[in-house]
């Protein structure tokens, strides 16, 4: 954080087992180009999980609870393929039980293989 405040173009973290580089996203880059920019780094991955990006058309799985006080995004975003929730909800996609991690894992792998 302080490196970025001081003007660093990128900030890196390195350890014996892992490396990470934080590069600021362009404020106008709210589309698929952000992912294509990272494609080389992610090429060996079988599954990529991104949290909180509704702007891309990539397939999504929504985690939803009635306690959030807002309707699920799946009611309006057709890129959401399933909702994970233990609460009663009416959406046009499958609902997977939040408490059943094995089912969620199986379904995510099915999506990844499709």
C-alpha positions as CSV (number, residue, x, y, z in Angstrom):
1,X,0.0,0.0,0.0
2,X,2.7,2.5,1.0
3,X,4.8,1.6,-2.1
4,X,1.8,2.5,-4.4
5,X,1.2,5.7,-2.4
6,X,4.9,6.6,-3.0
7,X,4.4,6.1,-6.8
8,X,5.5,2.6,-7.5
9,X,4.1,1.3,-10.8
10,X,3.8,-2.2,-9.4
11,X,4.2,-3.9,-6.1
12,X,5.5,-7.4,-5.7
13,X,5.6,-10.0,-2.9
14,X,8.0,-12.9,-3.1
15,X,8.5,-15.9,-0.9
16,X,10.4,-19.2,-1.4
17,X,7.1,-20.8,-2.5
18,X,5.1,-18.1,-4.2
19,X,5.3,-14.8,-6.1
20,X,2.7,-12.1,-6.6
21,X,2.7,-8.8,-8.5
22,X,0.1,-6.2,-8.0
23,X,-0.5,-3.9,-11.0
24,X,-3.2,-1.3,-10.8
25,X,-6.1,-1.9,-13.2
26,X,-6.8,0.9,-15.6
27,X,-10.0,2.6,-14.4
28,X,-11.4,2.2,-18.0
29,X,-10.5,-1.4,-18.3
30,X,-13.8,-2.9,-17.0
31,X,-14.1,-5.4,-19.8
32,X,-12.7,-8.7,-21.1
33,X,-9.3,-7.1,-22.0
34,X,-8.3,-7.3,-18.3
35,X,-8.4,-11.1,-18.5
36,X,-6.7,-11.3,-21.9
37,X,-3.8,-9.3,-20.4
38,X,-3.4,-11.9,-17.7
39,X,-3.9,-14.9,-20.0
40,X,-0.1,-15.8,-20.3
41,X,0.2,-15.9,-16.5
42,X,-2.9,-18.1,-16.1
43,X,-2.3,-20.4,-19.1
44,X,-1.4,-23.4,-17.0
45,X,-4.5,-23.1,-14.8
46,X,-7.4,-25.5,-15.2
47,X,-9.8,-23.3,-13.2
48,X,-9.7,-19.6,-12.5
49,X,-11.9,-18.1,-9.7
50,X,-12.5,-14.4,-9.7
51,X,-14.4,-12.8,-6.9
52,X,-16.8,-9.9,-7.4
53,X,-16.6,-9.1,-11.2
54,X,-20.0,-8.7,-12.7
55,X,-18.7,-6.8,-15.6
56,X,-17.3,-9.7,-17.6
57,X,-19.5,-12.1,-19.5
58,X,-17.6,-15.1,-18.2
59,X,-19.7,-17.7,-16.5
60,X,-20.4,-17.0,-12.8
61,X,-21.7,-18.7,-9.7
62,X,-23.3,-16.4,-7.1
63,X,-23.1,-16.9,-3.4
64,X,-26.3,-15.4,-2.0
65,X,-28.0,-15.1,1.4
66,X,-31.3,-13.5,2.2
67,X,-29.5,-11.6,5.1
68,X,-27.8,-9.5,2.5
69,X,-31.1,-7.6,2.1
70,X,-30.8,-7.5,-1.7
71,X,-32.1,-9.7,-4.5
72,X,-29.7,-12.1,-6.1
73,X,-27.8,-10.8,-9.1
74,X,-28.9,-14.0,-11.0
75,X,-32.3,-12.5,-11.4
76,X,-30.8,-9.9,-13.8
77,X,-27.4,-11.2,-15.0
78,X,-27.6,-14.0,-17.5
79,X,-23.9,-14.8,-17.1
80,X,-24.7,-16.3,-13.7
81,X,-25.0,-20.1,-14.1
82,X,-26.0,-21.1,-10.6
83,X,-26.7,-19.7,-7.1
84,X,-25.3,-21.1,-3.9
85,X,-27.7,-20.6,-1.0
86,X,-29.5,-22.3,1.8
87,X,-32.3,-19.6,1.6
88,X,-35.4,-19.9,-0.5
89,X,-34.9,-17.9,-3.7
90,X,-36.6,-17.8,-7.1
91,X,-34.0,-17.5,-9.9
92,X,-33.8,-18.9,-13.4
93,X,-30.7,-21.0,-12.7
94,X,-29.9,-24.0,-10.5
95,X,-29.7,-23.5,-6.7
96,X,-26.9,-25.4,-5.0
97,X,-27.1,-25.9,-1.2
98,X,-24.5,-23.8,0.6
99,X,-23.9,-26.4,3.2
100,X,-23.0,-29.2,0.7
101,X,-19.4,-28.4,-0.3
102,X,-19.1,-31.7,-2.3
103,X,-22.0,-30.8,-4.5
104,X,-20.7,-27.4,-5.1
105,X,-17.2,-28.7,-6.0
106,X,-18.7,-31.3,-8.4
107,X,-20.8,-28.7,-10.1
108,X,-17.9,-26.2,-10.5
109,X,-15.8,-29.0,-12.0
110,X,-18.6,-29.8,-14.4
111,X,-18.7,-26.2,-15.5
112,X,-14.9,-26.1,-15.9
113,X,-14.9,-29.2,-18.1
114,X,-17.8,-27.9,-20.3
